[in-house]
């Protein structure tokens, strides 16, 4: 059964969210449409085409960075509690690192890490 403290917490979150939305709506100045539809950044009016085509490799490397960064955080937390968790956690972590190694080898073989190659 749901405890009363959880219901109070849930209602407080809803009230806080609604309050923030209402206050931001009231304090938000009305935006007057600009006469010039060009983007304006740091006092410089752009010229030429602003739509740059990014290589797919850029996004793949960015996603790989995020994935391996989160895995590094997981391994750091595990290294802090390694003595308390014992051998079962060591073997589970070894499986985790093995899967990471297999994924890295797969990505390497698929050519994701090669910048000169066009996909």
Phi, psi and omega in degrees: 000148182284130181282159182294325180295325177293319179296317178296317178298315180297316179295323178296321178295316179298314180296319179296318179296313180297318180298315179297321180293319181292315180296318179294327178290322180287323183274348183288122177288150178290128183275124177273131181298139181287148178284327181254118183280005180286145174293148184228118183227124175055035177079007182245125175278124183288155175227153182083191181279126179266356178272100181265132177273115179272145178289148177296329180300325179300313182289323178297316179293322178296317179294318177299320178298314180297316181297309183289335175292317178294325177292324176296321176297317178300316180292327177295315178297319179296321181293335178288324184252020186297324182289327180282333185276331175082194185293322179301320178290327177298315179291323177296320178292325177296321176296318179300312179294324176297318177296320176299318180295318178297318179295320179294319178295320178299314180295322179296315181292330179282350177085019181293327185272003180264113183284331183286341184274134178269134179258000000 
